Amino acid sequence: MNLKQLQIYKTVVEQGTMSQAAKTLHMSQPPLSLQIKQLEEEVGAPLLIRGPRHVECTELGDLLYHRACTICDLVQNTKQELFDQQHGKTGTIHLGIVSSLQDYVLDTWLHPFIQIYPKIHYEIFEGNTYTCLDALRHHIIEIAVVRSPFPNDSNIEIIQTATENFYSIGSTRPLSIQELNHIPLLVYRRWKEFFDQILDTPHYFCVSDDARTCIEWARHGYGIALAPASIAKKEANAYPIQDLDMQSNICIVTSKNTYISTSAHALLEHIKNQ
């Protein structure tokens, strides 16, 4: 088993067919198929189920695919780190950020970091907490900046950086929990279950997949948006919700199974020292 075979196998799984993988790797199909066959012979079991239109991993093949991703990422990141050491802090940080935290991350961490390391570049993956964590597990990103709550597991490291209170947006004064029962609410879908537990008779006028959508609807007068402080404070008519024992944590998440580049390490240290 060698690196070339692992790269070929990884590409076959990701492309779904031998022919498409061969095109991606700029090689003909017979030698590609031979490499996969030799890999299966060395492992002593089938790695792929070859269907009429695409291939699928066996259970053993799925394990090898994830190991191949880690190994290939490690090789690529090692090359990048050697280049970084030779030429100073350069390279690219692959960063996942929950959409509603883009402004917060840029203002709080990235703006001062960019002043220190102007040669570092960025690949930003945007999504909700779950899509960012999924991208982290699949080695698409090195660092995820997300909001709690989310399922924890033994394969990730979590740094909690800030705890935020919830605000109401769109009212002319602070509102209590009881008052929220009697007005149209605009809520981000992932927080709805928590408000279900707190409120007696909630009236959800709009439930969306982005907290910024709720705020935009509040601006148009369709109801009261509920959002954490880092999003809400930029609005003119935002107030802390009175008597609400509920908070949102901003977390930095990394994977224990993925090599993190020198540039990403520098960003993590910068965040920890803020």
C-alpha positions as CSV (number, residue, x, y, z in Angstrom):
1,M,0.0,0.0,0.0
2,N,1.5,3.3,-1.1
3,L,0.5,6.9,-1.3
4,K,-0.3,6.8,-5.0
5,Q,-2.7,3.9,-4.5
6,L,-4.4,5.7,-1.7
7,Q,-4.8,8.9,-3.8
8,I,-6.3,6.8,-6.6
9,Y,-8.6,4.9,-4.3
10,K,-9.8,8.2,-2.7
11,T,-10.5,9.7,-6.1
12,V,-12.5,6.7,-7.3
13,V,-14.7,6.9,-4.2
14,E,-15.2,10.6,-4.6
15,Q,-15.9,10.5,-8.3
16,G,-18.2,7.5,-8.1
17,T,-16.9,5.7,-11.2
18,M,-13.6,4.3,-12.5
19,S,-13.9,6.2,-15.8
20,Q,-14.5,9.6,-14.1
21,A,-11.7,9.0,-11.7
22,A,-9.3,8.2,-14.6
23,K,-10.3,11.5,-16.2
24,T,-9.7,13.4,-13.0
25,L,-6.3,11.9,-12.5
26,H,-5.4,12.2,-16.2
27,M,-4.7,8.5,-16.6
28,S,-6.2,5.7,-18.6
29,Q,-8.7,3.4,-16.9
30,P,-6.8,0.0,-17.2
31,P,-3.8,1.0,-15.0
32,L,-6.2,2.7,-12.5
33,S,-8.3,-0.5,-12.2
34,L,-5.0,-2.4,-11.7
35,Q,-4.0,-0.2,-8.8
36,I,-7.4,-0.8,-7.1
37,K,-7.1,-4.5,-7.7
38,Q,-3.6,-4.6,-6.2
39,L,-4.9,-2.7,-3.2
40,E,-7.7,-5.1,-2.7
41,E,-5.3,-8.1,-3.0
42,E,-3.1,-6.6,-0.4
43,V,-6.0,-5.9,2.0
44,G,-7.4,-9.3,1.3
45,A,-11.0,-8.2,0.8
46,P,-13.1,-6.2,-1.6
47,L,-13.1,-2.5,-1.0
48,L,-15.6,-1.5,-3.6
49,I,-19.0,-2.7,-4.8
50,R,-19.0,-2.2,-8.6
51,G,-22.5,-1.3,-9.8
52,P,-23.6,-0.7,-13.4
53,R,-23.4,3.1,-13.0
54,H,-21.2,3.8,-9.9
55,V,-19.1,2.2,-7.2
56,E,-19.8,2.1,-3.5
57,C,-17.6,1.3,-0.6
58,T,-17.8,-1.9,1.4
59,E,-17.6,-1.5,5.2
60,L,-13.8,-2.1,5.0
61,G,-13.6,0.2,2.0
62,D,-15.3,3.0,3.9
63,L,-12.7,2.7,6.7
64,L,-9.9,2.9,4.2
65,Y,-11.4,5.9,2.4
66,H,-11.4,7.9,5.6
67,R,-7.9,6.8,6.5
68,A,-6.8,7.7,2.9
69,C,-8.3,11.2,3.3
70,T,-6.4,11.8,6.5
71,I,-3.1,10.5,5.1
72,C,-3.4,12.5,1.9
73,D,-4.3,15.6,3.8
74,L,-1.4,15.0,6.1
75,V,1.0,14.8,3.2
76,Q,-0.4,17.9,1.6
77,N,-0.3,19.9,4.8
78,T,3.2,18.7,5.6
79,K,4.4,20.1,2.2
80,Q,2.6,23.3,3.0
81,E,4.1,23.6,6.5
82,L,7.6,23.0,5.1
83,F,7.0,25.8,2.6
84,D,5.7,28.0,5.4
85,Q,8.8,27.4,7.5
86,Q,11.0,28.3,4.5
87,H,9.1,31.4,3.4
88,G,7.5,32.7,6.6
89,K,3.8,32.6,7.6
90,T,2.0,32.1,4.3
91,G,-0.4,29.4,3.1
92,T,-4.2,29.0,3.2
93,I,-6.5,28.5,6.2
94,H,-9.6,26.4,5.5
95,L,-12.2,27.9,7.8
96,G,-15.8,27.0,8.4
97,I,-18.0,29.8,9.8
98,V,-21.7,29.7,10.7
99,S,-23.4,32.3,8.5
100,S,-24.7,34.4,11.4
101,L,-21.1,34.7,12.8
102,Q,-19.3,36.0,9.8
103,D,-19.3,39.7,11.0
104,Y,-18.3,38.6,14.5
105,V,-15.4,36.5,13.4
106,L,-14.1,39.1,11.0
107,D,-14.3,42.0,13.5
108,T,-13.2,40.1,16.6
109,W,-10.5,37.7,15.3
110,L,-9.7,37.9,11.6
111,H,-9.2,41.7,11.2
112,P,-6.4,41.9,13.8
113,F,-4.9,38.5,12.7
114,I,-4.7,39.7,9.0
115,Q,-2.7,42.7,10.2
116,I,-0.2,40.4,11.8
117,Y,-0.1,37.8,9.0
118,P,-1.0,39.6,5.7
119,K,0.4,36.8,3.5
120,I,-2.0,34.1,4.8
121,H,-5.0,33.4,2.5
122,Y,-8.4,32.0,3.4
123,E,-10.9,29.4,2.1
124,I,-14.2,30.1,3.8
125,F,-16.9,27.5,4.1
126,E,-20.3,28.9,5.1
127,G,-23.3,27.0,6.5
128,N,-25.1,26.2,9.7
129,T,-23.5,24.5,12.7
130,Y,-24.2,21.0,11.4
131,T,-22.9,21.5,7.9
132,C,-19.7,23.1,9.2
133,L,-19.1,20.2,11.6
134,D,-19.7,17.8,8.8
135,A,-17.2,19.7,6.6
136,L,-14.7,19.4,9.5
137,R,-15.2,15.6,9.8
138,H,-14.7,15.2,6.1
139,H,-11.4,17.3,6.1
140,I,-12.8,20.1,4.0
141,I,-12.0,22.6,6.7
142,E,-9.4,22.8,9.5
143,I,-11.4,24.9,11.9
144,A,-15.1,25.4,12.5
145,V,-16.6,28.4,14.2
146,V,-20.1,27.4,15.3
147,R,-22.8,28.0,17.9
148,S,-23.9,25.6,20.6
149,P,-25.7,23.4,21.2
150,F,-24.4,20.5,19.0
151,P,-23.6,16.9,19.6
152,N,-20.1,16.3,21.1
153,D,-18.0,13.3,20.3
154,S,-14.5,12.0,21.1
155,N,-13.1,13.0,17.7
156,I,-13.3,16.8,18.2
157,E,-11.7,19.5,20.3
158,I,-14.0,22.4,21.5
159,I,-12.9,25.8,22.7
160,Q,-15.7,27.9,24.1
161,T,-14.9,31.6,23.4
162,A,-18.0,33.6,24.3
163,T,-21.4,33.2,25.9
164,E,-24.3,35.3,24.5
165,N,-27.7,36.3,25.8
166,F,-30.7,36.2,23.5
167,Y,-32.3,39.5,22.3
168,S,-35.6,40.4,20.8
169,I,-35.5,42.4,17.6
170,G,-38.3,44.5,16.3
171,S,-40.0,45.8,19.5
172,T,-39.9,49.3,20.9
173,R,-39.0,48.1,24.4
174,P,-37.6,45.1,26.3
175,L,-39.9,42.1,26.3
176,S,-40.4,39.4,29.0
177,I,-40.8,35.7,28.3
178,Q,-44.5,35.9,29.0
179,E,-45.0,38.7,26.5
180,L,-43.3,36.5,23.8
181,N,-46.3,34.2,24.0
182,H,-48.7,36.7,22.5
183,I,-46.8,38.1,19.5
184,P,-45.7,36.7,16.1
185,L,-42.1,35.3,16.5
186,L,-39.4,34.9,13.8
187,V,-37.1,32.1,14.9
188,Y,-34.0,30.3,13.5
189,R,-35.1,26.6,13.2
190,R,-32.3,25.2,15.4
191,W,-33.4,27.3,18.4
192,K,-37.1,26.6,18.0
193,E,-37.1,23.5,20.2
194,F,-35.6,25.5,23.1
195,F,-38.2,28.2,22.8
196,D,-40.8,25.4,22.7
197,Q,-39.7,24.4,26.1
198,I,-39.6,27.9,27.6
199,L,-42.8,29.4,26.1
200,D,-46.3,28.3,26.9
201,T,-48.2,29.1,23.7
202,P,-45.6,30.4,21.1
203,H,-46.9,31.9,17.8
204,Y,-44.2,31.2,15.2
205,F,-44.9,33.4,12.2
206,C,-41.7,32.4,10.5
207,V,-39.1,29.6,11.1
208,S,-36.1,29.9,8.9
209,D,-32.7,28.3,8.4
210,D,-30.7,31.5,8.9
211,A,-31.0,33.9,11.8
212,R,-30.3,36.8,9.5
213,T,-33.5,36.0,7.6
214,C,-35.5,36.4,10.9
215,I,-33.9,39.8,11.4
216,E,-34.8,40.9,7.9
217,W,-38.4,39.9,8.4
218,A,-38.4,41.8,11.7
219,R,-37.2,44.9,9.8
220,H,-40.2,44.6,7.6
221,G,-42.6,44.5,10.6
222,Y,-43.7,40.8,10.3
223,G,-42.9,40.0,14.0
224,I,-40.2,39.8,16.6
225,A,-37.0,38.1,15.8
226,L,-35.1,36.1,18.5
227,A,-31.3,36.1,18.1
228,P,-28.0,36.0,20.1
229,A,-26.3,39.3,21.0
230,S,-23.6,39.3,18.4
231,I,-26.2,39.4,15.6
232,A,-28.8,41.5,17.4
233,K,-26.7,44.3,18.8
234,K,-26.2,45.8,15.3
235,E,-30.0,46.5,15.2
236,A,-31.5,49.7,16.5
237,N,-34.5,48.1,18.1
238,A,-32.8,45.1,19.9
239,Y,-33.3,44.4,23.6
240,P,-32.2,41.6,26.0
241,I,-35.1,39.2,26.7
242,Q,-36.1,39.6,30.3
243,D,-36.0,36.6,32.7
244,L,-34.7,34.3,29.9
245,D,-32.3,31.6,31.2
246,M,-31.0,30.6,27.8
247,Q,-27.7,31.4,26.2
248,S,-25.8,30.6,23.0
249,N,-22.1,29.7,23.1
250,I,-19.6,30.6,20.3
251,C,-17.3,27.6,19.9
252,I,-14.1,26.9,18.0
253,V,-14.0,23.2,16.9
254,T,-11.1,21.2,15.5
255,S,-10.8,17.6,14.6
256,K,-8.4,15.3,16.5
257,N,-8.0,13.2,13.4
258,T,-6.9,15.9,11.0
259,Y,-3.5,17.6,10.7
260,I,-3.8,21.4,11.2
261,S,-1.5,23.6,9.2
262,T,1.0,26.1,10.7
263,S,-1.2,29.0,9.6
264,A,-4.3,27.5,11.2
265,H,-2.3,26.9,14.4
266,A,-1.3,30.5,14.4
267,L,-5.0,31.6,14.1
268,L,-6.0,29.3,17.0
269,E,-3.3,30.7,19.2
270,H,-4.4,34.2,18.3
271,I,-8.0,33.4,19.2
272,K,-7.0,31.9,22.5
273,N,-5.0,35.0,23.4
274,Q,-7.8,37.4,22.7
